[in-house]
Amino acid sequence: MAITTAPADVAVVDDAAPQREFRRLPWVSFAVIAVLALVAVLAPLIATHSPTEQSLPDKLRPPAWQEGGSTKHLLGTDLLGRDVFSRLVYGARVSLTVAMFALLSGGLIGLAIGILAGYAGGRTDSALMRIVDATLTFPTILIALVLAVSLGAGLGTIVLAITVIIWARFARVVRGEVLTVKTRDFVALARVHGCSHVRIMAIHIVPNVLNTFMVLMTLHIGFVIIVEASLSFLGAGIPPPTPSWGQMVADGRSHIASAWWLSALPGAAIMLVVLSFNLFGDWLRDWLDPRLRQV
Amino acid sequence: MQRFILRRFFQSLVVLLVVAVVVFALARVTGNAADLLLPEDAGREDREHLLKALGLDRPMHEQLARFLKGALSGDLGMSIRYRKPAVEVFFERLPNTLTLVPIALLSAIVISIPLGLLAAVYRGTIIDRVSGAIAVLGIATPSFWLGIVLIYIFSIQLGWLPSARMGGPAHYILPTITLAAFLVAGMMRLVRSSVLEVLNSEFVKLARIKGLSQTVVIWKHCLRNALIPVVTLFGVFFALLVTGAIVTETVFAWPGVGRLTYEAVIFRDYPLLQAVILLKAMIVLGVNLAVDILYAYLDPRVRYS
């Protein structure tokens, strides 16, 4: 098939302008990411309460600035009297952990398959790319849901589920990159020198697609966080009582009329973080690998 | 052309078969289906009896063969929660989704194509910036959260629109926005970048040299060609739509197949989930096949690659 399918929602497609537009470092995004990382690492120090400790007399307290709120619970409490601020803080940890593992596994598998397909070419290439096409046009979240239900919810399952969703996006772009790298002289030279194919792929090809790979990783962090939140929202994510943002939004959904903060705050957190990662990813792409704009 | 159709059809069948085998294999990982069906106080004998009745005591390849045979004749097992054939439950709900999804798809197209076009034509101006900002925000907003925020603003605070379930035309507004927003961001950027590319092409320059007006050049010469990638990516957009429908229908308690998927997950109704996934897979693959054939018909280059 000549029909090329690029991931639509990653919006790597941008200006067709050949000249390299240099953008300033997106300070705001950078700051949000730094704060998020800090919060996730230092969660026990920053949280004011235990994220799972229930206290029914304190349930559904509004945030501190609203009438009836107190500084004891900065962002109010949920149905079970758990502190929303502390749950958000620990939720950041969950989001980032899942994102890290899922990106590593999905990214590395995609990298390996992309390199293999691009380097081997021929039948191997067309077979692998057919699988990639099928994966991209299939609502892979369905497979992720089956995984969650059959293997039981947990960190391992959700990482596996997201891996299934994202590997094909990596494989497609990496393969395209390898196609150009492998025609370069140093690859032919290595071959003449008697390097094995495995050695050429590992030592000569990998370093040359690493930039692209890093940019892809960054561009996908936001996407992975949204997928994780969606799976948690659908009851197929990290199981309670561990706080995760998607699940917090789901829990607060039925009380949106009386307690807006339960759903609104974690949702806003997801949006802010994803926005920051995406802007940061765009900037990194322009800086490291502007050609990716046209992918 | 016939060879192309046959080849594509065969590919779709293979994908479907892979999905069926994966779903089947995962069902065995779940532990025994018998344990889900039996009451907790069931004895050992009851269990063995049920295992035999369900054919779960047979070797794995025989079970797989039986499952595939059943699937071919439209039997995908009984839903645990509804105590009805899962296929039946699915088709009861399907019409509700089929009223929502086309409206959302149409709205997304109607919004994103002009916006993307305007952003490209007025590149670098305020219009481009605003549409860029909408796209960036749209990608970063989880659609389940967007739905909840819309409900909070338009149903609870303003009281203008109903917040859940099916009903008159007003019931369609919020779910449509939620579902369409999912697509608009991606589509708009795609249209913008492909219009930009086309604007630089030789035939557009020629059209200008011929003295055609800006309107004709843009609407007739540019847009037509710029829409090719949008058509090409229809499969991806459709997959996004199916995914989006799960979340949107869940938020708005819309009794369609998306909501059914969510229920199957929440109640751990594995037979139902299995049926939903296989049937959805069939629909998605069918739509993709149809689009590819249409595309190959329109663009002969595709057939021979």
Chai-1 contact restraints between the chains, C-beta under 6 A:
chainA,res_idxA,chainB,res_idxB,connection_type,confidence,min_distance_angstrom,max_distance_angstrom,comment,restraint_id
A,A2,B,V302,contact,1.0,0.0,6.0,A-B,restraint_1
A,A2,B,S305,contact,1.0,0.0,6.0,A-B,restraint_2
A,I3,B,T232,contact,1.0,0.0,6.0,A-B,restraint_3
A,T5,B,V236,contact,1.0,0.0,6.0,A-B,restraint_4
A,A8,B,G186,contact,1.0,0.0,6.0,A-B,restraint_5
A,A8,B,L233,contact,1.0,0.0,6.0,A-B,restraint_6
A,A8,B,V236,contact,1.0,0.0,6.0,A-B,restraint_7
A,D9,B,I139,contact,1.0,0.0,6.0,A-B,restraint_8
A,D9,B,G186,contact,1.0,0.0,6.0,A-B,restraint_9
A,A11,B,R189,contact,1.0,0.0,6.0,A-B,restraint_10
A,V13,B,R189,contact,1.0,0.0,6.0,A-B,restraint_11
A,V13,B,L190,contact,1.0,0.0,6.0,A-B,restraint_12
A,V13,B,S193,contact,1.0,0.0,6.0,A-B,restraint_13
A,A16,B,L196,contact,1.0,0.0,6.0,A-B,restraint_14
A,A16,B,E197,contact,1.0,0.0,6.0,A-B,restraint_15
A,A134,B,V15,contact,1.0,0.0,6.0,A-B,restraint_16
A,T137,B,G235,contact,1.0,0.0,6.0,A-B,restraint_17
A,T137,B,V236,contact,1.0,0.0,6.0,A-B,restraint_18
A,T137,B,A239,contact,1.0,0.0,6.0,A-B,restraint_19
A,T137,B,N288,contact,1.0,0.0,6.0,A-B,restraint_20
A,P139,B,A239,contact,1.0,0.0,6.0,A-B,restraint_21
A,P139,B,V242,contact,1.0,0.0,6.0,A-B,restraint_22
A,P139,B,T243,contact,1.0,0.0,6.0,A-B,restraint_23
A,I141,B,T243,contact,1.0,0.0,6.0,A-B,restraint_24
A,L142,B,I277,contact,1.0,0.0,6.0,A-B,restraint_25
A,L145,B,V265,contact,1.0,0.0,6.0,A-B,restraint_26
A,V146,B,V23,contact,1.0,0.0,6.0,A-B,restraint_27
A,V146,B,L26,contact,1.0,0.0,6.0,A-B,restraint_28
A,V149,B,V265,contact,1.0,0.0,6.0,A-B,restraint_29
A,V149,B,R268,contact,1.0,0.0,6.0,A-B,restraint_30
A,V149,B,L273,contact,1.0,0.0,6.0,A-B,restraint_31
A,S150,B,L26,contact,1.0,0.0,6.0,A-B,restraint_32
A,S150,B,V29,contact,1.0,0.0,6.0,A-B,restraint_33
A,S150,B,T30,contact,1.0,0.0,6.0,A-B,restraint_34
A,I226,B,P142,contact,1.0,0.0,6.0,A-B,restraint_35
A,A229,B,P142,contact,1.0,0.0,6.0,A-B,restraint_36
A,F233,B,F144,contact,1.0,0.0,6.0,A-B,restraint_37
A,L234,B,Y262,contact,1.0,0.0,6.0,A-B,restraint_38
A,L234,B,V265,contact,1.0,0.0,6.0,A-B,restraint_39
A,G235,B,V265,contact,1.0,0.0,6.0,A-B,restraint_40
A,G235,B,I266,contact,1.0,0.0,6.0,A-B,restraint_41
A,A236,B,V265,contact,1.0,0.0,6.0,A-B,restraint_42
A,V249,B,W145,contact,1.0,0.0,6.0,A-B,restraint_43
A,R253,B,I148,contact,1.0,0.0,6.0,A-B,restraint_44
A,I256,B,I148,contact,1.0,0.0,6.0,A-B,restraint_45
A,I256,B,Y152,contact,1.0,0.0,6.0,A-B,restraint_46
A,A257,B,I156,contact,1.0,0.0,6.0,A-B,restraint_47
A,S263,B,I148,contact,1.0,0.0,6.0,A-B,restraint_48
A,G267,B,W145,contact,1.0,0.0,6.0,A-B,restraint_49
A,I270,B,P142,contact,1.0,0.0,6.0,A-B,restraint_50
A,M271,B,A140,contact,1.0,0.0,6.0,A-B,restraint_51
A,M271,B,T141,contact,1.0,0.0,6.0,A-B,restraint_52
A,V274,B,A140,contact,1.0,0.0,6.0,A-B,restraint_53
A,L275,B,A140,contact,1.0,0.0,6.0,A-B,restraint_54
A,N278,B,A140,contact,1.0,0.0,6.0,A-B,restraint_55
